[in-house]
Amino acid sequence: MSAAYRFCSVAMAIALAGCAYSWRPSVPADMRTVAVPTFRNSTDVTELGAAVTRQVLREFQREGTFRIVRLDDAALEVQGEMKSAKSDSVAYQRSTGARTREHRFVAKAVVSFIDRKSGRVLVDNRTYTAETTFLANDDVLTGERDASGRLAEEIARQVVDDALALKWE
């Protein structure tokens, strides 16, 4: 057997050994049920709290570690409130004077994670921020409504990532 053949065999064995690694969530099996009551909405954007709640539930479902259950059956509760949502002008259309063409839309949420078995607050009012842009010539409200879905998706990803990273004792 040549040295090159032995080297390739060893390299292949090492590469295959690396493929045997499997990622497992650090969430204990008895804590893998979650409830997400509707986020309170303290903003002027209609139904933003409901949109974020819907996206958080979808993200938990997509990720797959947690099972979504009723509040009474949940080991983990995610409580949230949409604190602010604000759009600012980013770009103007020269041909129409000072009319805003593009807007930057920023939303902030505060979220708490509660261990329902012990009653312990695992995370208390952590702030999550998401931003996007949208184009709107005459109808800023419709632009905000459409962009709020993208904001909800971003906040949902952050919330679920943090739920997976919680320190379980």
N, C-alpha and C positions, 0 to 999 in steps of 0.2 A: 504494500500500500504506500503510495507516495505521500510526501509531507503535505502537498497541496490538497490531496484528497482528504487526509486526516483533518487538516485545518477547516476545510469546507464542511465536513461532517460535524465537527465541534461547533462551528459557527451556526449551523442549521439547528443543532440540538439546543443551543442557547436561545436562538430566536423562537423556537417552538415552545420552550419553557416559559418564555415571556407571554405567550398567547394563553397560557393556562390561568393567568391571573384573572379573577373576576371581581368586579366592583360590587360591593354590598353596602347598602345604606347603613349608617350608624344609628338609625332610629330603632329602638327596641321594638320587638314584635307587638307587645301589649300597648304601644303608644302610636300605632299606625292607623288610627281612625281620627278623622278631622271633621269639624263643623265650622262653617263660615257664615255667621249671621250677616245680613245685609249691611254693608258699610254705611255709616251715617254720611250725609252729604251736607257740608257746611259751605258749599260753593254756590255760585249763581248758575252753574251749568246743570241743566235739568237731567236728572237720572244718572249723574256721574257715579254716585255711590253704588247704584245697582249694576252699572256697566263694569265697574272694577270688581265687584263681588262675583259676577258671572265669569269674568276672565280668571280670577283666582281659582274658582272651582274648576274651570276647564284646565288650568295649568296643573293643579293637583291631579286631576284625572289623567292628563297627558303624561305626566312624570311617572305616575304609577306606584310610588312607595306608600302613599296614604290612601285609605279608602274613605270616601265621603259618606258621612252618616248624619242622622239627626243629632241635635245638640245634646239631648239626654244620653245618647249612646257614645259620644265622642270622648276620646282621651285627650285630644288637643283642640282648643278653640282659638280661632283667629278672629280677633275683633279689630275693626278698622273704621277710620273716619277720613273722608276727603276734606282736607283743611283749606286748600286754596286751589284755584284754577284761574290762570291769567294769560291773556294773549297780548302780545306787543307787536307793533309794526316792525318789519325787518326790511322790506324792499318796497319802493314806490314805483308807480308807472309814470314815466315822463310825459307820455302823450295825453294823459288826463290830469295833469297838474300834480297835486300832492296826494292823490288817491292811493291808499295802501294796496299793494298787490299781494305781498306775502306776509304771513304772520307767524310768529313764534308762540307756541302754546305750552305752558308749563303747569304741571299739577303736582301738588304735594299731598301725601297721605300720612297718617300716623297709624301704626299697627301694633297691637299687643298679642302675644302668644300666651295662652293660659293652659296649664296642666290641669285638666278637669278632675283628675283622680286625687291630686293632693291640694288643689286650689291655689297652687303656687303660680305666680306670674313669672314666666320664663324670660319674656322680653316685654318691657313696658314703654309703650308709645315711641317706637322707633320711627323715624321719619324716612319716607321713601319719596324720591323725586323722579319725575319723568318729563321729557320734553320732546316736542316734534314741531314741524312746520306745516302750514297749509296755505293754499292759494284761495283767495276770496276777493272777487271784484266788488260785488255789491252786497253779498249776504254773508256776513261774518258769523252769524249764529249757526248757519248750516255748516260752515267750515269748521267751527269749533266742535259741533256735534260729530262730524265725520272724524275729526282728529282725536276726539276723546276715546275712540276705540283703540287707537294706537297707544295712547297714554295708558289706558287700562291694561293692555297687554304687557307693557314694560313694567308697570308696578306689580302685576301678577307674577312675572318672572322673578323679580327681586324678592317678593314675599315668599314664594315657594322655595327659592334657593336658600333663604334664611331659615325656613322651617326645617330643611334637610340638614342644615349646619348647626342646629341647636345643640347645646351641651346637655346630654342626658345623664342623669346620675343614677 
